[in-house]
């Protein structure tokens, strides 16, 4: 109790306001606290003056404190897998990521943190950040020395999410809702409020006399599409924003750019924008990463002058979801005939890879879930629907962690960069956006699942062929597929059975450079009952491997 203190213990709430003044809680570690233990600080607010009424659920809070040691940094070696954490900042402190360390080395698990927010605006006069929608990201960026610098000092990368094809209708440039017109936060009126606004040229109108006729993104009036072709001022401003955040004092480590192909009104302008974007960002910070969200062929952007890489939906996320669950990634559709269909799976992978360059294919972000799609674990229950038309609990009923483990095996052995969407490793469920953005289950994590993730990350890290090796399909039959990752010196084989019955298979493996007479070591097996990393030997005779696979199982052989 003596370790907890408040700046004053009181806060005030102005009439008509929905947010109180700041109240600082301080906590000092004592000799009674131990590393690896989570402590709970109960906090209760009560009204001492005025007419404000508070419900009990609004007045009582629990603050969770996790005590961790400082293992130094996240440098796991030049060839180690880079682990990204894609993170909503609605109620999560980035420093919580320091609680995740590797079991053997004690090194920090995450190498890069992608922060999502909305409408980040830098006040050039004061040097502070204004974020209309997300106060947490505002606080984090304005207090970067406390929340972000400690991560970067340990070798982690902080990547910002950028939306450059549009702005919200509530943004000061448009201000359709009159937020700025009726306040004192902006001296210039938005394009919606005044036809003579300096921001008017930032947008295109079907009818210049009608403020509601602005071009938007895919019919969503909340997303006012930028008209770069008509405004050099806007063009240069957005490029300055891109440069600002990767430069001192902010020093972000790159950008993940949202729906990147939607910038501009035509493909020519789009390429022109991203060429200039890359030149500006790389001049300010040569090591800054530019990752694009894009669906469909991306090769024309990946020739060295625009994006560095993409989020790999076409050749990983979507094919893996169909093959292992029979579900479309948004959980909008279930197709029983696609579940376990190896022909469709490998055809989809090959088609997706045709849209990349080779360099992109081996660096693309391989996700099982993300902020826009249903959680992978939820897709395993084959429930079609969204949070708007069914209870949230249905996202958790009948899910299969065995199928998720199969997917993780594929993710950690696939060409490219495995990307964990926060909470997948802890068993978080959820239908598509916004339900997929549930908070991290602090204190209720699936510890066994986290340990499995750690084991697979360790396998990826310790086997160089999983990062730089070639890939060869060895077996493709209903519900069962196998592939090899190999170099001239090392080989790994992955076999997946997503069916409901035992499968006995025999397949040639010599094409991957495995001797015709040898033994292979099983380094991971996962079944419906769990997973096992105990070593077991399987013989290779005359260049063939025979193995019996339990239902919904996966094995990794070395």
N, C-alpha and C positions, 0 to 999 in steps of 0.2 A: 504494500500500500504506500510505503514511503517513497517508492521509486517512481510514482506517478504524480504529475503535477500539471496545473493549468496556468496559462499566462495571467488570467484574472479570475477565471471561473464563471464569468458572465458574458453574455453576448446580447446584442439588441437586434430587433427586427423592425425596420421602418414600416409605416402604414402603407399598404398596397404592394409591398415587396414580397417576393417569394424566396429570397435568400438573405440570410443573416450576415452580420459582420463576422470576420474571421476569429476563430477560437483556437488557440494553439495548445496541444497536449504534449507534454514532455515526458520522456521515460528514460530513466537511467538504469543500466544493468547493475545488478548487485552480485555478490558471490553466490547467491542462492540459485541464480539462473544457470542452466546447463545447455550446452550446445546440442542442437537437434531436437529441442523440446519446443512445443508451441504453447504459449501462454495467452490467456483470455483476459482482456480488460473490459469490465462492464461499465458503461457510461449511461447516465440517465439525466435528461433535461426536464426542468419544470418551470412553469411560468411564475415569476415572482412579482410582476406588475403588468398592468395593461389588460386588455380584453381578449388576448389571443387564447384560443382553445387548442390543445394538443391531444391527439389520440395516443394511447399508450404505445401502439406500435410505431408511432413517429417519434416518440420521446425516448425510447430505449435502444441502445446500440451495443454491439459487441465488437471490440477491436482485437484482432488476432495478431500476436507478436511471435515471430519465429526467430530463434537465436541461431545464428550460423557463424562458423569460423571463416576466416579469409584465406582461401587456398591459393591466392595470388592472382591467377589470370585464367584465360580460357584457351591458351596456346597448347593445343594437343598434338602439335607436330605439323610439318608442312603438308603431309599427305592425308591428314585427318579429315573426316567428313565435317562440313560446316553445317551446323544446326541452326535454323531460323525459328524464331518464335513470332508468329503473326498475332498482334495483341490489340484488342480493344482497350481504350483507356477510360471506359465509363466509370469503373470503380476499382481499378487495379493499379498498384504502385509498381513501376518498372523495377524497382530495387528488389521486389519479391523474387525476381528471376535469379538472384544470387543464392537462393535456397536450393537450387538444382545443381548438383555436382555429380561427377562420375565416381563410381564406387571404388575403382582401383587407384586412379591417380589423384582424385580429389579436385580435379580441374573443373571449372564451371562448364555446365552442359551447353549453354547457348552461346553462339558466336555472333548472332545478329538479331536485333529486335526491330520489327516493323510496327510503327505506331500509327494507328488509324485515328483520324479526327474529322472535323468538318469546319470549313471557313476559317482557316488560320490567317490572321491579318497582323502584320507587324506595324506598330505605330512608330513611324520614323522619328518623331519628335522625342518620345520618351524612351524608345528602345524596348518597350514591353509588347507582349503578345495579346491580341484580342481574338477570342474564339467564341463566336456567337452561340453555337450549339453546345460545345463540349468544354465546360469549365475546367475539367481535369487536365486536358491536354494543355490548356492555357497555363495552368499552374505549374505543370511539369516543365514546359519550355521556359517560362519566366524564372524558374528555379533550377535551371539545367545543371548548375554546378553541384547541386545537392542530389538530383535524381538521374542525370544522364552522364555527367562526367565520370562518376565512379564506375559506371559500366564500361565506358570507353577506355579508362585507365587500366582495366583488366583485359583489354583486347577485344571486347565485344563491339559490334557495329550497330549503330542506331540509324535506321532507314525510315524516312518519312513517306507517307502516302500522299500523292499529289493528284488532284482532280483538275485538269487543265482544259477540258473540253467545254465546261460550263461552270456556272455558279448557281447557288440556291436563289430562288426568287426572293428570299429574305435578305440576301447579301446586300451590302450598301451600294453596289453597282446597279442593282435592279430595284431593290426595296419595294417590292409589290405590297408587302404587308404594312408598310409605313412605319417600320420600327425606327428608322433613322430620321425620317421626315418629322416625326412627332417627338424627337428627343434632342439631346445636345451632344451626341457622340460623333456627328459628322456635319461639316459645314456645307457640303454640296449634296443636293437632292439626287436620288436615284433616277434611273432612266424611266421607270414606271411613273414616278411622281411628277416629272417635269420633262416635257419634250425638248427643252433646251439644255438638259443636263449634259455635262461633259462626258458622262458615261453612255449617252444615247448611242454613240457610234460603236460601242462595244457589242451591240446586238443587231440582229436583222429582223425586220418586221414585214409581214405579209401585207399589212395596211399601215403605212406610217402614221395615219390619223388615229389608229386604234392601239392603245398601250397594251391591250391583252393579246395582240396578234404576234408577239415576239416568237421567234423560232425556239423550240424546245427540243429536248432529247427524247425521242421515241414517244412523243405524246404526253410526257410528264411535265405539266406546267410548273412544277416546283424546280425543274432543272432548266434554267435559261441558257441556251447555247451561245457560246462566244462567236463573234463574227470577226475573226482575225483578219480576213481579207480586206475589211473596210477600215481597220484601225491599226495603224502602225504604233500608236501610243499603247494600246492594249498589248500588242505583240511584244514590245520591248519591256513593258511592265511585267508580264508573266515570266519572261526570260530572266529579268532581274530578281524575281522571287525565287526562281530555281537556283540562281547563283547565291543569293543571300543565305539560304539555309545550309548550303554545303561549305560556306566560308566562315571565317572567324567572326564573332565569337561562338556561333552555333555549332559549326563543324559537324553537321549530319553526314553520314557516310554514304548517302545516296538517296535515290528516289525509286519507289514503286509507283508507276503511273497508271491511273485508273482508265479503263476503256480507251487505251491509247489511240486506236485507229479512228476514234470519233472526233479528234481534233481537226478543225477546219471543215470546209464544205465540200472538198473533193480530195482525192488521193494525192494529187500533185502538191497541193498546199500542205497536206498532212506530212508528207516526206520532207518538204521544205522546213516545216516547223521543227521536226525531230532532228534534222541535221543541225539546225541552228541551236537547238536545245542541247544537243550533245557537245557541240563546240564550246558553248558557254559554260556548261557544268564541268567538263573535263579541264577547261582552262583554269577554273577556280579550284578544282580538286581532282587531279588526274586519277585518283583511286576511287572516286565516287562511282557507285553502281547504278545502272539504269535498267530496271526490270519492268517489263510491260505486261499489263493484263490484256490479253488478246485471245480471241477465239477464231479459229480458221487459219489458213496458211499465213505464215509470218516471214517467210524467207526474204522478201523485198526490204524489210526493216532491219535485217540481221546481217547485212553485208559489211559491217564494220564502221558505218558512219552514223548510225542512229541508236537502236537499242542494244544493250549487252546480251539480254536474254529475255525469256518470257515465262509466264506461269503455264505449266504444261497440262492443259486440260485435254487437248486433242489426242495426244499419244500416251497419256498415262491415266489421269483422273477418271475420265469418262469410260475408256475401255475396261479399266479395272473394276469400276462400279458395276457395269453391265455384267461382266464375267462372274464376279463373286457374289453379287446380290440380285441381278436381274433388274436393278433399279436405275432410273435416270437420276442424275446427280442432284436435282432439285426435289426428288421424291414425287415428281408429277406423274410418273408412269412406271408400271411394273410389267415386264415382258418375260414371262416364264421361259419362252423358247430361247432367250438370249442368255439366261443363267447357265453357266458352264459351257457355253458354246465357244470352243477353242478357235474354230474357223473365223467366226465374227470377231473374236478378240484380237487375233493376230492381224487380220486384215485391217481392223481399225487402227491398231498401233502403227502398222506400216504406212497407212494413208496419212495418219497424223505426222509421222516423222518426215514425210515428203515435204511438208510445209516448213521445215526447219533447215538450217545449215547444220553440218556435223558439229561445229563448235557449240551451237546452241543446244543440240540434243544432249550433250554431255554436261551441260551446266543448267539446264532448265529446272524451274522450281516444280518438283513433283509433290503434289498435295493429295491427301485423301479427303480432306474437308477444307472449307474456308468460310469467310464471313457471308458469302452470297448463297452458298449451297447447304443442303441438309447435311447434318453430321453423318459421317460414314457409319458410325455405330447404329444410328437410327435407321439408315437404309437397310441394315441387315434384317429388320423385322418385316420388310416388304409392305409397309403401310404407305399407301398413296394418299397424299393430302398436305395441307398447310395448317399453320397455327390458327388461321382465320376460321377454319371450319371443323376443327376437332380439338379435344382437350390436349393440353401439353403433355399429360401423362402418357398418351399413346406413343409419343416419341421414344419412350423408355421401355415399353412393354414388349417382351419376346425378342429382345435384341440378342445377337450372337457375338460374344467376344471371341469365339473361335474363328469366325469369319473375319473379324477385325484383325486378329493376329496374322491370318493368312495375308491380308492386305499389307500389313506392316512389313512382313517378310519381303513382299514384292517391292514395297517402297524403298527399303533399305538395301536392296540388291539390284535396283534398276539404274540404268544410265541417267545421270543428272544429279541434282541436289535435293535430298529429301527435306521437305518442309513440314513441320508439325504445327498445325493450327492449335493454339493454346487449348488445353482441356481434353483433346483427343486422347492423350496419354493417360489421363486420369479417369476416363470413362464418361465424359460429358456427352449427352444426347441433345437432339434438337431438330425440329423441322427446318425448312429453308428460312432465309432471312425474313424476319428478325429473330426467330426462335433459335437459330444457330449461334447467336451471340450471347448465350447464357454465361453467367459469371463462373469463374473457376471455383470448384467445390472445396475451398480451404477447410481442412479438417475432415473431409469426407472423400478424399481421393481413393481411387482403386489402386492400392499400393502394389498389388501383384501385377497389374497392367503396366504401371510405371516401371517396375523392375524388368518386365519383358521388353519394353521400349529401350531401356538402358542396355539390355543384352544384345538387341539387334543393332543398336548404334555402335556398340563395341565391335561387333562382327564387321560392320561396314568400315569402321576406322582401322581395324587390324589387317584387312585384306585389300591390298592395292588394286587388284583386278576388279573390285566392285566400284572403284572410282574412275579408273582409266582403261579398263579392259574392254575387249570386244564382246559382242553378245551373239549367241547362236541358239535358235529354237531347236530343242532336242526331241520334243514329244508334244503332240497336240491331238487329243481325242476328247470326246464328250466328258466334261467335268474335270479332266486332268490335263495339265500342261507342265512342261519342264523346259528350262533354258539354262545355258551356261554363260558365265562371265569369265573371261580368260585373257591372259597375256602369254608370252612365250614361256614364262616360268611358273605361273600360278593359275589354278582353275577352281572355280566354285560352281556347284550345280544346285539349282533351286527346283523343287517339285511341289506342285500344289494340287490337292484333290478337294474341290469345292462341292462334291456330290454327297449324297446321303448314304452311300454304301462303300464297303471296302473295295479298293482297286489294286489288283496285282498287275504290275507292268514290267516290261523288259524293253530297254531302249539302248541304242548305241550312244556311247559317249566319247569314243576315240577322236571324233572330229574336233573336239575342243582341246586336243593335245594331251589327253589322258592316256597313259600306257594301256595297252590291250590286256595286260595281266598285272593287276595291282589291287590295292584296297583303298577305299575312300573313307574319310572320317566324317561321321555325322556330328555337326557342331550345334544344331538346333532342330528341335522337333516340336510342333504345336498340334494339339488335338482338342477335341471338345472338353477334355478333362484338365487342360492346362498346357504348360510348356515345360521343356526339359533341355538343359544344355550339357547333360552328361554325354561324354564321348562314346560312340559306338562305331564299329567297323562294318563296312559293306563291301563285298568283293566285286571286282570287275573282271569278267572272264570273256576272252575273245572280243574285247572291246565293248562288251555290253554290261549294263547294270540292271539287276533285278531288285525290285523293291515292292513291299506291300504297304499300301497307304490306307490309314483309317479314315472314316468319313470326316469331312471338313478339317483336313489336316494339311500341314506343310512341313517340309524338311529342307535343311541347308546342309550340303555336303562339301567337304574340302578335300 
